[in-house]
Amino acid sequence: MEDGMAAIPGPETPAPLRCIVKLGGAAITCKNEIEKINEESLSSVASQLRDAMMLTQSSSGKVLGMDWSRRDGLNSPSFETFDELRNASVSDGFHFIVVHGAGSFGHFQASKSGVHKGGLHLPLVKAGFVATRISVTSLNLEIVRALAREGIPSIGMPPFACGWSTCERNIAIACNSQVVKAITSGFVPVLHGDAVFDNSLGCTILSGDVIIRHLSEQFKPDYVVFLTDVLGVYDRPPSDPNAVLLREIAVDEEGKWSIQKPALNHSNNQVEFTVAAHDTTGGMVTKISEAAMIAKLGIDVYIVKAGTDHSLKALKGQVNGEIPDDWIGTAIRSSKRC
């Protein structure tokens, strides 16, 4: 464990964690339009998460939503809904943790102000810190709403508010007590990339991918799923007509990784990456490196396009052992499991 990193405190230990899910910012927002949610994709992801968690419905088969607010012309829940919930039997599904990226929320504010570089004493950086947190926490609320509408008892947990901080961009303090309490109480914690204090720089951006690695180390889920806006990891930018989807990547004990499937024509196993100009967290580069560190722990990682049959199979844990021929995505595993 890294110096200064907090272990899970207290006597309570959550029930075995089924899965940690990363909702990629590009999959749930429109990255070319500032602060615009991809409503169709988010709705599909929320529905698939409910199916994967095997949450019970009412006797009529109706989803008993938990967003009781009223806005944007939506009607409040009927008294019938309250009665159904009052009489519903308690039946928890599998335990999940959700972490989401920022997409078109937060990245613009952080990039323009330089929050990720530190310098909190500067007026522009301080203002950018505030603006970034307003943006990312507003997205977190909307994701929690979408999950709640599907009957998922989700709780938003911004890392900054939970006391997480970094030192030279590496996690220094990550108190998991609230996450543990939420899981043991039957809730689904929903964390996200956030602006946090940094002991050396003053402040920085804590990536959702880094958060997932920390949570994986602490909670040891059965598997981890990254939901993205593309089918998986390619050997070069997917916009390239010659790009090849990598179906399986092996990670050895030193954290080095190699392509197992398919066999590529070029001799080296390098993968080219591109990072959007406004992306302050490293894009696919960070995603692959963090996924490799998780796989090194013996935890399978699946990178797959959100809202597809393939993402549902991954969320349900149906991509085990030999990768099904009809499954489209990228599996990243320990070399001992390949």
Secondary structure, DSSP 8 states (H G I E B T S, - for coil): --TT-----SS-----EEEEEEE-HHHHB-TTSTT-B-HHHHHHHHHHHHHHHT----TTS----------TT-----HHHHHHHHH-------EEEEEE--TTSSHHHHHHHTGGG--TTSHHHHHHHHHHHHHHHHHHHHHHHHHHHTT--EEE--TTTTT-EEETTEEEE---HHHHHHHHTT-EEEEE-EEEEETTTEEEEE-HHHHHHHHHHHH--SEEEEEESSSSEESS-TTSTT--EE-EEEE-TTS-EEEEES--SSSS--------TT-SS-HHHHHHHHHHHHHHTT-EEEEEETTSHHHHHHHTT---SS--TT--SEEEEETTT-
